[in-house]
Amino acid sequence: MPNFLTPSTQSIAAHLSPVEKIRYLHILKLQHHTATLTSIAHLLQQLWRCFARR
């Protein structure tokens, strides 16, 4: 699992309450998952185009 708390995100999280830190970490995870799913969708789209040309 990737480390979502880089030095820059740690400095942001340092000023948050415990509940806000949990929310912040969840948002970072969701952003990561969104980026991953977008990458997968792009790869599938390229594959589909490749097969559609045949």
C-alpha positions as CSV (number, residue, x, y, z in Angstrom):
1,M,0.0,0.0,0.0
2,P,1.4,3.4,-0.9
3,N,2.3,5.9,1.8
4,F,-0.1,8.7,1.4
5,L,1.5,10.8,4.1
6,T,4.4,12.4,2.2
7,P,6.3,15.2,4.0
8,S,4.0,17.9,2.4
9,T,0.8,16.0,3.4
10,Q,2.2,15.4,6.9
11,S,2.7,19.1,7.4
12,I,-0.9,19.7,6.3
13,A,-2.2,16.9,8.6
14,A,-0.2,18.2,11.5
15,H,-2.6,21.1,11.9
16,L,-5.8,19.0,11.7
17,S,-7.8,17.4,14.5
18,P,-7.8,13.6,14.8
19,V,-11.1,13.3,13.0
20,E,-10.0,15.7,10.3
21,K,-6.8,13.7,9.8
22,I,-8.8,10.5,9.2
23,R,-11.0,12.4,6.7
24,Y,-7.9,13.8,5.0
25,L,-6.3,10.4,4.7
26,H,-9.5,9.0,3.2
27,I,-9.6,11.7,0.7
28,L,-6.0,11.0,-0.3
29,K,-6.8,7.3,-0.7
30,L,-9.8,8.1,-2.8
31,Q,-7.8,10.4,-5.0
32,H,-5.2,7.6,-5.4
33,H,-7.9,5.0,-6.3
34,T,-9.5,7.4,-8.8
35,A,-6.2,7.9,-10.5
36,T,-5.6,4.2,-10.6
37,L,-9.0,3.5,-12.0
38,T,-8.6,6.2,-14.6
39,S,-5.3,4.6,-15.7
40,I,-6.9,1.2,-16.0
41,A,-9.8,2.7,-18.0
42,H,-7.4,4.3,-20.3
43,L,-5.5,1.1,-20.9
44,L,-8.7,-0.8,-21.5
45,Q,-9.8,1.8,-24.0
46,Q,-6.5,1.4,-25.8
47,L,-6.9,-2.4,-25.9
48,W,-10.5,-2.0,-27.2
49,R,-9.3,0.2,-30.0
50,C,-6.6,-2.2,-30.9
51,F,-9.0,-5.1,-31.1
52,A,-11.6,-3.0,-32.9
53,R,-9.2,-2.4,-35.8
54,R,-8.9,-6.1,-36.6
